[in-house]
Amino acid sequence: MAKKIGVVLSGCGVMDGSEIHEAVLTLLAINHAGAEAVCLAPNIRQRHVVNHLTGEEAKGEVRNVLIESARIARGKIRDIATVNATDIDGLIFPGGFGAAKNLCDYAFKGPDCSVNPEVARLAAEVHAAGKPVGTICIAPVISAKLFGAERPEITIGTDKNTAKDVEKMGAKHIACPVSEFVVDKKRKLVSTPAYMLANSIKEAAEGIEKLVKAVIDLA
């Protein structure tokens, strides 16, 4: 039976939601590995909307994270509140500013951030069940916040300021090139830099493919 890997999306678009390349590469790698992707997102209002053509906030525009994420999932997506650890074999968080704005508020509060309650619940359930959690790009800050007390090894690449924040939350940051990943086998936490370092979709794909394989192998 194919392993089911939850993919937590945070909207649609790098500036205010999921990084679309990272999300699609994750879904593709899961499919290539013979596993089944289960797309999830919280049913909440997006923190704000950014015009991706100008990079400016679209004042007055309101969007929903679940509805926007459904664009990437081609409509096949579940409200994260309806999913339990028993429904999936592992969990992966693509990056994009939505991970740091909608799934948690790291983009606004740094290491003093909090994680969306349903996101935190499911990630904690999956982790407690001994199932793997993979995080991509900026999303490792979620693992740092939730599991920092365990001193897990995590990477966001080489950005010194973000690495310091990860360590303030309790995690041990490991510098990592874009083509590689870091796996904390004891805690079954996997992370890769992707667009924290990538200059092309090809570069992002290298680490993401390895992360997905590692998550599935640990599941």
C-alpha positions as protocol buffer text, in pm:
chain_id: "A"
residue {
  index: 1
  type: MET
  ca { x: 0 y: 0 z: 0 }
}
residue {
  index: 2
  type: ALA
  ca { x: 136 y: 341 z: -98 }
}
residue {
  index: 3
  type: LYS
  ca { x: 255 y: 563 z: 183 }
}
residue {
  index: 4
  type: LYS
  ca { x: 52 y: 879 z: 234 }
}
residue {
  index: 5
  type: ILE
  ca { x: 251 y: 1199 z: 278 }
}
residue {
  index: 6
  type: GLY
  ca { x: 70 y: 1510 z: 395 }
}
residue {
  index: 7
  type: VAL
  ca { x: 178 y: 1829 z: 216 }
}
residue {
  index: 8
  type: VAL
  ca { x: 86 y: 2141 z: 411 }
}
residue {
  index: 9
  type: LEU
  ca { x: 24 y: 2439 z: 182 }
}
residue {
  index: 10
  type: SER
  ca { x: -1 y: 2801 z: 294 }
}
residue {
  index: 11
  type: GLY
  ca { x: -167 y: 2976 z: 2 }
}
residue {
  index: 12
  type: CYS
  ca { x: -60 y: 3027 z: -357 }
}
residue {
  index: 13
  type: GLY
  ca { x: 240 y: 3245 z: -436 }
}
residue {
  index: 14
  type: VAL
  ca { x: 584 y: 3294 z: -284 }
}
residue {
  index: 15
  type: MET
  ca { x: 520 y: 3639 z: -135 }
}
residue {
  index: 16
  type: ASP
  ca { x: 207 y: 3558 z: 63 }
}
residue {
  index: 17
  type: GLY
  ca { x: 154 y: 3181 z: 35 }
}
residue {
  index: 18
  type: SER
  ca { x: 328 y: 2862 z: -73 }
}
residue {
  index: 19
  type: GLU
  ca { x: 630 y: 2888 z: -303 }
}
residue {
  index: 20
  type: ILE
  ca { x: 467 y: 2727 z: -605 }
}
residue {
  index: 21
  type: HIS
  ca { x: 782 y: 2568 z: -749 }
}
residue {
  index: 22
  type: GLU
  ca { x: 864 y: 2410 z: -413 }
}
residue {
  index: 23
  type: ALA
  ca { x: 508 y: 2285 z: -368 }
}
residue {
  index: 24
  type: VAL
  ca { x: 487 y: 2133 z: -716 }
}
residue {
  index: 25
  type: LEU
  ca { x: 835 y: 1980 z: -695 }
}
residue {
  index: 26
  type: THR
  ca { x: 734 y: 1820 z: -366 }
}
residue {
  index: 27
  type: LEU
  ca { x: 416 y: 1676 z: -516 }
}
residue {
  index: 28
  type: LEU
  ca { x: 606 y: 1550 z: -820 }
}
residue {
  index: 29
  type: ALA
  ca { x: 878 y: 1385 z: -611 }
}
residue {
  index: 30
  type: ILE
  ca { x: 616 y: 1212 z: -393 }
}
residue {
  index: 31
  type: ASN
  ca { x: 444 y: 1080 z: -705 }
}
residue {
  index: 32
  type: HIS
  ca { x: 773 y: 963 z: -861 }
}
residue {
  index: 33
  type: ALA
  ca { x: 853 y: 776 z: -541 }
}
residue {
  index: 34
  type: GLY
  ca { x: 528 y: 580 z: -562 }
}
residue {
  index: 35
  type: ALA
  ca { x: 372 y: 748 z: -260 }
}
residue {
  index: 36
  type: GLU
  ca { x: 47 y: 943 z: -236 }
}
residue {
  index: 37
  type: ALA
  ca { x: 40 y: 1316 z: -159 }
}
residue {
  index: 38
  type: VAL
  ca { x: -239 y: 1438 z: 67 }
}
residue {
  index: 39
  type: CYS
  ca { x: -266 y: 1815 z: 32 }
}
residue {
  index: 40
  type: LEU
  ca { x: -369 y: 2007 z: 344 }
}
residue {
  index: 41
  type: ALA
  ca { x: -411 y: 2371 z: 446 }
}
residue {
  index: 42
  type: PRO
  ca { x: -568 y: 2563 z: 732 }
}
residue {
  index: 43
  type: ASN
  ca { x: -908 y: 2717 z: 662 }
}
residue {
  index: 44
  type: ILE
  ca { x: -810 y: 3068 z: 771 }
}
residue {
  index: 45
  type: ARG
  ca { x: -783 y: 3418 z: 631 }
}
residue {
  index: 46
  type: GLN
  ca { x: -451 y: 3493 z: 464 }
}
residue {
  index: 47
  type: ARG
  ca { x: -238 y: 3738 z: 664 }
}
residue {
  index: 48
  type: HIS
  ca { x: -234 y: 3973 z: 365 }
}
residue {
  index: 49
  type: VAL
  ca { x: -233 y: 3964 z: -14 }
}
residue {
  index: 50
  type: VAL
  ca { x: 69 y: 4068 z: -221 }
}
residue {
  index: 51
  type: ASN
  ca { x: 58 y: 4167 z: -588 }
}
residue {
  index: 52
  type: HIS
  ca { x: 324 y: 3936 z: -728 }
}
residue {
  index: 53
  type: LEU
  ca { x: 376 y: 4161 z: -1030 }
}
residue {
  index: 54
  type: THR
  ca { x: 469 y: 4469 z: -826 }
}
residue {
  index: 55
  type: GLY
  ca { x: 569 y: 4311 z: -495 }
}
residue {
  index: 56
  type: GLU
  ca { x: 336 y: 4551 z: -314 }
}
residue {
  index: 57
  type: GLU
  ca { x: 58 y: 4464 z: -73 }
}
residue {
  index: 58
  type: ALA
  ca { x: -287 y: 4460 z: -235 }
}
residue {
  index: 59
  type: LYS
  ca { x: -466 y: 4681 z: 16 }
}
residue {
  index: 60
  type: GLY
  ca { x: -819 y: 4574 z: 95 }
}
residue {
  index: 61
  type: GLU
  ca { x: -795 y: 4239 z: -83 }
}
residue {
  index: 62
  type: VAL
  ca { x: -886 y: 3935 z: 126 }
}
residue {
  index: 63
  type: ARG
  ca { x: -809 y: 3569 z: 49 }
}
residue {
  index: 64
  type: ASN
  ca { x: -847 y: 3235 z: 224 }
}
residue {
  index: 65
  type: VAL
  ca { x: -546 y: 3006 z: 272 }
}
residue {
  index: 66
  type: LEU
  ca { x: -737 y: 2683 z: 202 }
}
residue {
  index: 67
  type: ILE
  ca { x: -908 y: 2821 z: -108 }
}
residue {
  index: 68
  type: GLU
  ca { x: -584 y: 2964 z: -247 }
}
residue {
  index: 69
  type: SER
  ca { x: -394 y: 2641 z: -173 }
}
residue {
  index: 70
  type: ALA
  ca { x: -659 y: 2448 z: -365 }
}
residue {
  index: 71
  type: ARG
  ca { x: -523 y: 2614 z: -682 }
}
residue {
  index: 72
  type: ILE
  ca { x: -196 y: 2421 z: -641 }
}
residue {
  index: 73
  type: ALA
  ca { x: -373 y: 2101 z: -536 }
}
residue {
  index: 74
  type: ARG
  ca { x: -611 y: 2118 z: -834 }
}
residue {
  index: 75
  type: GLY
  ca { x: -900 y: 2123 z: -588 }
}
residue {
  index: 76
  type: LYS
  ca { x: -804 y: 1801 z: -411 }
}
residue {
  index: 77
  type: ILE
  ca { x: -723 y: 1933 z: -65 }
}
residue {
  index: 78
  type: ARG
  ca { x: -837 y: 1889 z: 293 }
}
residue {
  index: 79
  type: ASP
  ca { x: -885 y: 2132 z: 579 }
}
residue {
  index: 80
  type: ILE
  ca { x: -595 y: 2048 z: 811 }
}
residue {
  index: 81
  type: ALA
  ca { x: -837 y: 2052 z: 1105 }
}
residue {
  index: 82
  type: THR
  ca { x: -998 y: 1732 z: 970 }
}
residue {
  index: 83
  type: VAL
  ca { x: -670 y: 1537 z: 946 }
}
residue {
  index: 84
  type: ASN
  ca { x: -505 y: 1328 z: 1218 }
}
residue {
  index: 85
  type: ALA
  ca { x: -166 y: 1158 z: 1238 }
}
residue {
  index: 86
  type: THR
  ca { x: -336 y: 823 z: 1175 }
}
residue {
  index: 87
  type: ASP
  ca { x: -440 y: 947 z: 828 }
}
residue {
  index: 88
  type: ILE
  ca { x: -85 y: 998 z: 699 }
}
residue {
  index: 89
  type: ASP
  ca { x: 262 y: 840 z: 718 }
}
residue {
  index: 90
  type: GLY
  ca { x: 461 y: 1164 z: 711 }
}
residue {
  index: 91
  type: LEU
  ca { x: 430 y: 1538 z: 670 }
}
residue {
  index: 92
  type: ILE
  ca { x: 608 y: 1792 z: 446 }
}
residue {
  index: 93
  type: PHE
  ca { x: 593 y: 2172 z: 457 }
}
residue {
  index: 94
  type: PRO
  ca { x: 697 y: 2353 z: 135 }
}
residue {
  index: 95
  type: GLY
  ca { x: 829 y: 2705 z: 188 }
}
residue {
  index: 96
  type: GLY
  ca { x: 724 y: 3046 z: 66 }
}
residue {
  index: 97
  type: PHE
  ca { x: 643 y: 3344 z: 286 }
}
residue {
  index: 98
  type: GLY
  ca { x: 304 y: 3189 z: 355 }
}
residue {
  index: 99
  type: ALA
  ca { x: 477 y: 2934 z: 577 }
}
residue {
  index: 100
  type: ALA
  ca { x: 612 y: 3223 z: 784 }
}
residue {
  index: 101
  type: LYS
  ca { x: 299 y: 3441 z: 761 }
}
residue {
  index: 102
  type: ASN
  ca { x: 1 y: 3205 z: 757 }
}
residue {
  index: 103
  type: LEU
  ca { x: 119 y: 2875 z: 909 }
}
residue {
  index: 104
  type: CYS
  ca { x: 308 y: 3068 z: 1175 }
}
residue {
  index: 105
  type: ASP
  ca { x: 392 y: 3435 z: 1228 }
}
residue {
  index: 106
  type: TYR
  ca { x: 771 y: 3413 z: 1216 }
}
residue {
  index: 107
  type: ALA
  ca { x: 781 y: 3679 z: 941 }
}
residue {
  index: 108
  type: PHE
  ca { x: 641 y: 3930 z: 1191 }
}
residue {
  index: 109
  type: LYS
  ca { x: 767 y: 3810 z: 1531 }
}
residue {
  index: 110
  type: GLY
  ca { x: 1088 y: 3620 z: 1460 }
}
residue {
  index: 111
  type: PRO
  ca { x: 1181 y: 3365 z: 1728 }
}
residue {
  index: 112
  type: ASP
  ca { x: 891 y: 3487 z: 1945 }
}
residue {
  index: 113
  type: CYS
  ca { x: 650 y: 3351 z: 1684 }
}
residue {
  index: 114
  type: SER
  ca { x: 360 y: 3115 z: 1738 }
}
residue {
  index: 115
  type: VAL
  ca { x: 236 y: 2837 z: 1509 }
}
residue {
  index: 116
  type: ASN
  ca { x: -123 y: 2811 z: 1386 }
}
residue {
  index: 117
  type: PRO
  ca { x: -302 y: 2584 z: 1637 }
}
residue {
  index: 118
  type: GLU
  ca { x: -416 y: 2322 z: 1383 }
}
residue {
  index: 119
  type: VAL
  ca { x: -77 y: 2316 z: 1212 }
}
residue {
  index: 120
  type: ALA
  ca { x: 91 y: 2274 z: 1550 }
}
residue {
  index: 121
  type: ARG
  ca { x: -153 y: 2002 z: 1654 }
}
residue {
  index: 122
  type: LEU
  ca { x: -104 y: 1787 z: 1345 }
}
residue {
  index: 123
  type: ALA
  ca { x: 275 y: 1831 z: 1334 }
}
residue {
  index: 124
  type: ALA
  ca { x: 299 y: 1742 z: 1703 }
}
residue {
  index: 125
  type: GLU
  ca { x: 76 y: 1436 z: 1654 }
}
residue {
  index: 126
  type: VAL
  ca { x: 283 y: 1315 z: 1359 }
}
residue {
  index: 127
  type: HIS
  ca { x: 607 y: 1371 z: 1550 }
}
residue {
  index: 128
  type: ALA
  ca { x: 477 y: 1199 z: 1864 }
}
residue {
  index: 129
  type: ALA
  ca { x: 374 y: 900 z: 1653 }
}
residue {
  index: 130
  type: GLY
  ca { x: 734 y: 860 z: 1535 }
}
residue {
  index: 131
  type: LYS
  ca { x: 651 y: 967 z: 1181 }
}
residue {
  index: 132
  type: PRO
  ca { x: 876 y: 1202 z: 980 }
}
residue {
  index: 133
  type: VAL
  ca { x: 830 y: 1575 z: 928 }
}
residue {
  index: 134
  type: GLY
  ca { x: 1004 y: 1745 z: 634 }
}
residue {
  index: 135
  type: THR
  ca { x: 1044 y: 2122 z: 601 }
}
residue {
  index: 136
  type: ILE
  ca { x: 1161 y: 2322 z: 301 }
}
residue {
  index: 137
  type: CYS
  ca { x: 1307 y: 2672 z: 260 }
}
residue {
  index: 138
  type: ILE
  ca { x: 1184 y: 2894 z: 548 }
}
residue {
  index: 139
  type: ALA
  ca { x: 945 y: 2628 z: 683 }
}
residue {
  index: 140
  type: PRO
  ca { x: 1209 y: 2474 z: 914 }
}
residue {
  index: 141
  type: VAL
  ca { x: 1135 y: 2762 z: 1154 }
}
residue {
  index: 142
  type: ILE
  ca { x: 809 y: 2575 z: 1225 }
}
residue {
  index: 143
  type: SER
  ca { x: 1002 y: 2265 z: 1336 }
}
residue {
  index: 144
  type: ALA
  ca { x: 1238 y: 2482 z: 1539 }
}
residue {
  index: 145
  type: LYS
  ca { x: 947 y: 2643 z: 1721 }
}
residue {
  index: 146
  type: LEU
  ca { x: 752 y: 2322 z: 1781 }
}
residue {
  index: 147
  type: PHE
  ca { x: 1038 y: 2084 z: 1860 }
}
residue {
  index: 148
  type: GLY
  ca { x: 1316 y: 2318 z: 1977 }
}
residue {
  index: 149
  type: ALA
  ca { x: 1312 y: 2173 z: 2327 }
}
residue {
  index: 150
  type: GLU
  ca { x: 1451 y: 1850 z: 2177 }
}
residue {
  index: 151
  type: ARG
  ca { x: 1749 y: 2035 z: 2022 }
}
residue {
  index: 152
  type: PRO
  ca { x: 1687 y: 1895 z: 1672 }
}
residue {
  index: 153
  type: GLU
  ca { x: 1929 y: 1945 z: 1384 }
}
residue {
  index: 154
  type: ILE
  ca { x: 1769 y: 2166 z: 1117 }
}
residue {
  index: 155
  type: THR
  ca { x: 1883 y: 2373 z: 818 }
}
residue {
  index: 156
  type: ILE
  ca { x: 1759 y: 2682 z: 641 }
}
residue {
  index: 157
  type: GLY
  ca { x: 2076 y: 2693 z: 430 }
}
residue {
  index: 158
  type: THR
  ca { x: 2338 y: 2953 z: 520 }
}
residue {
  index: 159
  type: ASP
  ca { x: 2149 y: 3272 z: 612 }
}
residue {
  index: 160
  type: LYS
  ca { x: 2312 y: 3380 z: 939 }
}
residue {
  index: 161
  type: ASN
  ca { x: 2023 y: 3582 z: 1080 }
}
residue {
  index: 162
  type: THR
  ca { x: 1763 y: 3310 z: 1025 }
}
residue {
  index: 163
  type: ALA
  ca { x: 2007 y: 3049 z: 1157 }
}
residue {
  index: 164
  type: LYS
  ca { x: 2045 y: 3253 z: 1476 }
}
residue {
  index: 165
  type: ASP
  ca { x: 1667 y: 3266 z: 1514 }
}
residue {
  index: 166
  type: VAL
  ca { x: 1642 y: 2889 z: 1466 }
}
residue {
  index: 167
  type: GLU
  ca { x: 1897 y: 2843 z: 1745 }
}
residue {
  index: 168
  type: LYS
  ca { x: 1715 y: 3090 z: 1971 }
}
residue {
  index: 169
  type: MET
  ca { x: 1412 y: 2862 z: 1937 }
}
residue {
  index: 170
  type: GLY
  ca { x: 1622 y: 2571 z: 2060 }
}
residue {
  index: 171
  type: ALA
  ca { x: 1723 y: 2390 z: 1741 }
}
residue {
  index: 172
  type: LYS
  ca { x: 2079 y: 2330 z: 1626 }
}
residue {
  index: 173
  type: HIS
  ca { x: 2134 y: 2487 z: 1286 }
}
residue {
  index: 174
  type: ILE
  ca { x: 2343 y: 2298 z: 1030 }
}
residue {
  index: 175
  type: ALA
  ca { x: 2473 y: 2493 z: 729 }
}
residue {
  index: 176
  type: CYS
  ca { x: 2371 y: 2314 z: 410 }
}
residue {
  index: 177
  type: PRO
  ca { x: 2411 y: 2372 z: 33 }
}
residue {
  index: 178
  type: VAL
  ca { x: 2103 y: 2396 z: -186 }
}
residue {
  index: 179
  type: SER
  ca { x: 2155 y: 2053 z: -341 }
}
residue {
  index: 180
  type: GLU
  ca { x: 2159 y: 1871 z: -7 }
}
residue {
  index: 181
  type: PHE
  ca { x: 1945 y: 1823 z: 301 }
}
residue {
  index: 182
  type: VAL
  ca { x: 1982 y: 1767 z: 674 }
}
residue {
  index: 183
  type: VAL
  ca { x: 1820 y: 1470 z: 845 }
}
residue {
  index: 184
  type: ASP
  ca { x: 1789 y: 1429 z: 1219 }
}
residue {
  index: 185
  type: LYS
  ca { x: 1731 y: 1054 z: 1216 }
}
residue {
  index: 186
  type: LYS
  ca { x: 1663 y: 1028 z: 1589 }
}
residue {
  index: 187
  type: ARG
  ca { x: 1378 y: 1279 z: 1569 }
}
residue {
  index: 188
  type: LYS
  ca { x: 1283 y: 1203 z: 1208 }
}
residue {
  index: 189
  type: LEU
  ca { x: 1307 y: 1568 z: 1104 }
}
residue {
  index: 190
  type: VAL
  ca { x: 1431 y: 1649 z: 752 }
}
residue {
  index: 191
  type: SER
  ca { x: 1503 y: 1993 z: 604 }
}
residue {
  index: 192
  type: THR
  ca { x: 1650 y: 2148 z: 288 }
}
residue {
  index: 193
  type: PRO
  ca { x: 1721 y: 2510 z: 183 }
}
residue {
  index: 194
  type: ALA
  ca { x: 1553 y: 2517 z: -163 }
}
residue {
  index: 195
  type: TYR
  ca { x: 1483 y: 2884 z: -251 }
}
residue {
  index: 196
  type: MET
  ca { x: 1661 y: 3011 z: 59 }
}
residue {
  index: 197
  type: LEU
  ca { x: 1963 y: 2949 z: -166 }
}
residue {
  index: 198
  type: ALA
  ca { x: 1843 y: 2830 z: -508 }
}
residue {
  index: 199
  type: ASN
  ca { x: 1897 y: 3046 z: -815 }
}
residue {
  index: 200
  type: SER
  ca { x: 1686 y: 2823 z: -1039 }
}
residue {
  index: 201
  type: ILE
  ca { x: 1409 y: 2566 z: -1024 }
}
residue {
  index: 202
  type: LYS
  ca { x: 1665 y: 2298 z: -1111 }
}
residue {
  index: 203
  type: GLU
  ca { x: 1872 y: 2384 z: -805 }
}
residue {
  index: 204
  type: ALA
  ca { x: 1564 y: 2383 z: -583 }
}
residue {
  index: 205
  type: ALA
  ca { x: 1461 y: 2044 z: -720 }
}
residue {
  index: 206
  type: GLU
  ca { x: 1785 y: 1870 z: -619 }
}
residue {
  index: 207
  type: GLY
  ca { x: 1742 y: 1916 z: -246 }
}
residue {
  index: 208
  type: ILE
  ca { x: 1365 y: 1875 z: -250 }
}
residue {
  index: 209
  type: GLU
  ca { x: 1385 y: 1538 z: -428 }
}
residue {
  index: 210
  type: LYS
  ca { x: 1634 y: 1416 z: -169 }
}
residue {
  index: 211
  type: LEU
  ca { x: 1422 y: 1544 z: 117 }
}
residue {
  index: 212
  type: VAL
  ca { x: 1110 y: 1371 z: -14 }
}
residue {
  index: 213
  type: LYS
  ca { x: 1298 y: 1041 z: -53 }
}
residue {
  index: 214
  type: ALA
  ca { x: 1431 y: 1072 z: 302 }
}
residue {
  index: 215
  type: VAL
  ca { x: 1085 y: 1143 z: 444 }
}
residue {
  index: 216
  type: ILE
  ca { x: 936 y: 844 z: 261 }
}
residue {
  index: 217
  type: ASP
  ca { x: 1223 y: 617 z: 370 }
}
residue {
  index: 218
  type: LEU
  ca { x: 1164 y: 722 z: 733 }
}
residue {
  index: 219
  type: ALA
  ca { x: 786 y: 677 z: 710 }
}
